[in-house]
């Protein structure tokens, strides 16, 4: 089973340097590693001493590198969309629009990057994928896409199916789709058929994100107070999307008791300044990225005691807002919202108690 490792932290703290060192460390142990970089600048060319392209290339034993190029990915995805359209429509409407014409809209690059990571992950060519993204809230929103999109599909599919307009048009759906499309749809199955494959893909993404053996992140900071505060914020925000944080890497600084206290109970590792003549000094100081023992889980659901615990470090009680709509509990913190769907065993139940204690939001279901 492959694993994805990424790093979060303020810009300038050395995330890319650490990510490259982590890739080399794992590769030296015999792990098949793919380093995936998203920075569009020449930083990887300079750091690795070669031209990094959009196709994976092996640069050392067990180590391959690739640079994400959103425009190329957009062209590829657009061609796939046109192929799908031709399967369902007798008169395709996208054939005269070309991928080379399309510009990258905000958020597109994260979505394209996530899909590329999924493809590399499922290829089984690599044991570990080191992803060097922006390392900020945009990276977290990217990893949180499966959870967010699945919620939108589920909620709006239900709204669409219950719509009076859909019910009124239901008798006409089948003959129209038979005449125009190559498939036969009815008012009852149109939404389920169109969303089934997407829902399955999103469910796979959610399961991967919730398993620290498959996806894990590490915080990178220096002794600078702003960098520490940013790392704390990203720690709590990572929990909001269900992403496990495996530890803290204090770059170019001594391991201070104050830093350890601020990130308790995470393990904190102090890293030396990288020696341009000897990268092994940094590599040797890195922790074991495959050791996930003792790491607090973002969310735990206790069916027997009807309890839900959500780990929200870095936030105060006043910064956390809780609402419930039907089977969905919405938790708002750090300018992010997370929806937790109650298990089927708790159908029709609601939150009867909530308290914020030691960075944990504890919910009681009545």
Secondary structure, 3 states (H helix, E strand, C coil): CCEEEEEECCCCCCHHHHHHHHHHHHHHCCCCEEEEECCCCCHHHHHHCCCCCCCCEEEECCEEEEECCHHHHHHHHHHHHHHHHHHHECCCCCCCCCHHHCCCCCCHHHHHHHHHHHHHHHHCCCCEEEEECCCCHHHHHHHCHHHHHHHHHHHHHHHHHCCHHHHHHHHHHHHHHHHHECCCCCCCCHHHHHHHHHHHHHHHHHHHHCCCCCEEEEEEECCCHHHHHHHHHHHHHHHHCCCCEEEEEEECCCCCHHHHHHCCCCCEEEECCCECCECHHHHHHCCCCCCCCCCCCCEEEECCCCEEEEECCCCCHHHCEEEEECCEEEEEECCEEEEEECCHHHCCCCEEEEEEECCEEEEEEC
